[in-house]
Amino acid sequence: MVPNFALSLSSDGITLLRRAVTGWSPAGDVALDSADLDAELTALRATAEQLSPGGAQVLLILPNEQIRYLDLAAPGDPAQQEAAVQAALDGATPYAVDELVCDWSTDGERLFAAAVARETLEEAAGFVSAHGFVPVGFTADARNALVAEPWTGNVRELAERVRLGSIEHAR
């Protein structure tokens, strides 16, 4: 499922984005230091629901500071690609490799990978769910850090690979 709305998460706040013909358009935002964060997030969800049925179903755009991006020489075989990504991630984050969810793509010569802590995904999904939103997938504004399309699979399938690509390419 490809939702018509996204929540862009940052250390400053949360921005509701609505899918438009020309890309994503801001539809509202909430500062994290708001005096009444709960009320403002409820109002943000109400805005989405007024704009479109199913407006509470959102793609979560993770902040880039929560993602470890890699650019590696691309091995040809998918098993070798996975091994290369795991080897590059070993010790590259404060997390063990098995605590990370990663995705990668290749242009034939280079392998572009992104990894995020599983707990980060769970926290983000839990936070927005607690405020009435229905997260349906994750992505990032990677600005060409990855070649592939964003993953928009079911949030409950965190054990599955999460595709973190450029929000500009979300369809």
C-alpha positions as CSV (number, residue, x, y, z in Angstrom):
1,M,0.0,0.0,0.0
2,V,1.3,3.5,-0.9
3,P,-0.3,6.0,1.4
4,N,-1.3,9.6,0.4
5,F,0.3,11.0,3.6
6,A,3.7,10.9,5.3
7,L,5.0,12.0,8.6
8,S,8.5,13.4,8.4
9,L,10.1,12.9,11.8
10,S,13.0,15.1,13.0
11,S,14.6,16.2,16.3
12,D,12.6,19.5,16.0
13,G,9.2,18.2,15.1
14,I,6.8,16.3,12.9
15,T,5.6,17.5,9.5
16,L,2.5,16.0,7.8
17,L,3.1,15.7,4.1
18,R,0.4,15.1,1.5
19,R,1.1,13.4,-1.8
20,A,0.6,15.7,-4.8
21,V,1.2,15.4,-8.5
22,T,4.4,17.4,-8.1
23,G,5.7,15.5,-5.1
24,W,5.0,16.0,-1.4
25,S,3.3,19.1,0.0
26,P,3.3,20.2,3.6
27,A,-0.1,19.9,5.3
28,G,0.9,20.8,8.8
29,D,3.5,20.5,11.5
30,V,4.0,20.1,15.2
31,A,7.0,21.2,17.2
32,L,8.3,18.5,19.7
33,D,8.6,21.2,22.4
34,S,4.9,22.1,22.0
35,A,3.1,22.9,25.2
36,D,0.4,20.4,24.3
37,L,2.0,17.9,22.0
38,D,-0.8,15.3,22.3
39,A,-3.5,17.9,21.3
40,E,-1.4,19.2,18.4
41,L,-0.8,15.6,17.1
42,T,-4.5,14.9,17.4
43,A,-5.2,18.0,15.4
44,L,-2.6,17.0,12.8
45,R,-4.2,13.6,12.4
46,A,-7.7,15.3,12.1
47,T,-6.3,17.4,9.3
48,A,-5.1,14.3,7.4
49,E,-8.5,12.6,7.9
50,Q,-10.4,15.7,6.7
51,L,-8.2,15.9,3.6
52,S,-8.7,12.3,2.7
53,P,-10.4,9.1,3.9
54,G,-7.6,6.9,5.3
55,G,-5.5,10.0,6.0
56,A,-4.3,8.5,9.3
57,Q,-2.4,5.9,7.3
58,V,1.1,7.3,6.9
59,L,4.6,6.6,5.6
60,L,7.2,7.4,8.2
61,I,10.1,9.5,7.0
62,L,13.0,8.8,9.4
63,P,15.6,11.4,10.2
64,N,18.9,10.8,8.4
65,E,20.8,11.1,11.6
66,Q,19.1,7.8,12.6
67,I,20.4,6.1,9.5
68,R,23.8,4.8,8.6
69,Y,24.4,5.1,4.9
70,L,27.1,3.1,3.1
71,D,28.6,3.4,-0.4
72,L,30.7,0.3,-1.2
73,A,32.1,-1.4,-4.3
74,A,29.4,-3.7,-5.5
75,P,30.0,-7.5,-5.5
76,G,27.9,-9.1,-8.2
77,D,26.2,-11.9,-6.3
78,P,23.3,-11.0,-3.9
79,A,24.8,-13.2,-1.1
80,Q,28.1,-11.4,-1.5
81,Q,26.3,-8.1,-1.4
82,E,24.6,-9.0,1.9
83,A,27.9,-10.2,3.3
84,A,29.6,-6.9,2.3
85,V,26.9,-4.8,3.9
86,Q,27.0,-6.8,7.1
87,A,30.8,-6.6,7.2
88,A,30.8,-2.8,6.6
89,L,28.1,-2.4,9.4
90,D,30.1,-4.4,11.9
91,G,31.3,-1.8,14.4
92,A,30.0,1.1,12.3
93,T,27.1,1.8,14.6
94,P,26.5,1.5,18.4
95,Y,24.3,-1.6,17.6
96,A,25.2,-5.2,16.8
97,V,24.5,-6.0,13.1
98,D,21.7,-8.3,14.2
99,E,20.0,-5.3,15.8
100,L,19.9,-3.4,12.6
101,V,17.5,-3.5,9.7
102,C,19.2,-2.8,6.4
103,D,18.5,-2.5,2.8
104,W,20.7,-2.0,-0.2
105,S,20.6,-1.5,-4.0
106,T,23.3,-1.4,-6.6
107,D,23.9,0.4,-9.9
108,G,26.2,-2.4,-11.0
109,E,29.4,-0.8,-9.8
110,R,28.5,0.6,-6.4
111,L,26.4,-0.8,-3.6
112,F,24.3,1.7,-1.7
113,A,23.1,0.6,1.7
114,A,21.2,2.1,4.6
115,A,20.8,0.6,8.1
116,V,18.7,1.7,11.0
117,A,18.3,0.2,14.5
118,R,15.3,-2.0,14.8
119,E,14.4,-0.2,18.1
120,T,14.3,3.1,16.2
121,L,11.7,1.7,13.9
122,E,9.7,0.3,16.7
123,E,9.9,3.5,18.7
124,A,8.8,5.6,15.7
125,A,5.9,3.3,14.8
126,G,4.8,3.1,18.5
127,F,5.0,6.9,18.9
128,V,2.8,7.7,15.9
129,S,0.5,4.8,16.6
130,A,-0.1,6.1,20.1
131,H,-1.4,9.3,18.5
132,G,-3.8,7.6,16.2
133,F,-1.8,7.4,13.1
134,V,-1.4,4.1,11.3
135,P,2.2,3.7,10.1
136,V,2.4,1.6,6.9
137,G,6.0,1.8,6.0
138,F,9.3,3.6,6.4
139,T,11.5,5.7,4.1
140,A,14.1,8.5,4.3
141,D,14.9,11.6,2.5
142,A,18.2,10.2,1.4
143,R,18.8,12.6,-1.6
144,N,20.1,9.9,-3.9
145,A,21.9,8.0,-1.2
146,L,20.2,4.9,-2.6
147,V,19.3,3.8,-6.1
148,A,16.1,1.9,-5.2
149,E,12.5,2.8,-4.5
150,P,11.5,3.2,-0.8
151,W,10.1,0.2,1.0
152,T,6.4,0.7,1.9
153,G,5.7,-2.7,3.4
154,N,3.8,-3.5,6.5
155,V,5.3,-2.0,9.6
156,R,4.5,-5.1,11.6
157,E,7.0,-7.0,9.4
158,L,10.0,-5.4,11.0
159,A,11.9,-8.6,10.6
160,E,11.6,-8.0,6.8
161,R,14.0,-5.7,5.0
162,V,13.1,-2.1,5.1
163,R,13.8,-0.1,2.0
164,L,15.2,3.3,2.8
165,G,15.3,5.4,-0.3
166,S,14.7,8.9,-1.4
167,I,11.3,10.2,-0.6
168,E,11.5,12.1,-3.9
169,H,11.0,8.7,-5.6
170,A,8.1,7.5,-3.6
171,R,5.1,6.6,-5.7
